Amino acid sequence: MHIRAKISALIHKSDKFPNISSCSVSVNFAMIKDEIEKDNIIKDSRFIVSRTVQVDGSSYYEICNKTTPHKDVKKTLKAMELI
């Protein structure tokens, strides 16, 4: 069974915070060396992918704080062999 809910349902609502209009999630990525070293993160390989959802159900993506289409997020993750 596949359950699909409105992603805007993730926006917090409570008596204390009744007017929150969006929520966001960010995932940090970095390429690493397979060697045992103190600093095994490959230089300039870090990047952050974020998605923000508005209360109306619309959303947008960012890569390193730059708004980008979903297709470019997929392309980036595929280029890094993450999907």
HUVENFEN-V260757 format. One record per backbone hydrogen bond with DSSP energy under -0.5 kcal/mol. NH is the residue of the N-H (numbers start at 0). CO is the residue of the C=O. If there is no record, write none. Layout:
[[NH:CO] [NH:CO]]
This chain:
[[2:0] [3:1] [8:5] [9:6] [10:7] [13:16] [19:16] [22:52] [24:50] [26:48] [28:46] [32:39] [36:34] [39:37] [41:30] [44:41] [46:28] [48:26] [49:61] [50:24] [51:59] [52:22] [53:57] [54:20] [56:53] [59:51] [60:67] [61:49] [62:65] [63:47] [65:62] [66:64] [67:60] [71:68] [72:68] [73:69] [74:70] [75:71] [76:72] [77:73] [78:74] [79:75] [80:77] [81:76] [82:76]]
